Amino acid sequence: MEKLLTVKEVSELFGVTETTVRRWVMEKTIPSYLIGGARRFNRGELLEHIKGARK
């Protein structure tokens, strides 16, 4: 199983602010999970989602 990323790690991966990542979550622009009250992201799912969005 892949390591799940935090909001901060996703912001660093895409070169955006944490606020932008949270906005993407609220807009359902990127897939995420709520685990124990914390937002987490599967890196592989994020990259596949971005690839699909670029087509």
Secondary structure as UniProt FT lines:
FT   STRAND          4..5
FT   HELIX           7..14
FT   HELIX           18..26
FT   TURN            27..28
FT   STRAND          33..35
FT   TURN            36..37
FT   STRAND          38..42
FT   HELIX           43..54
//
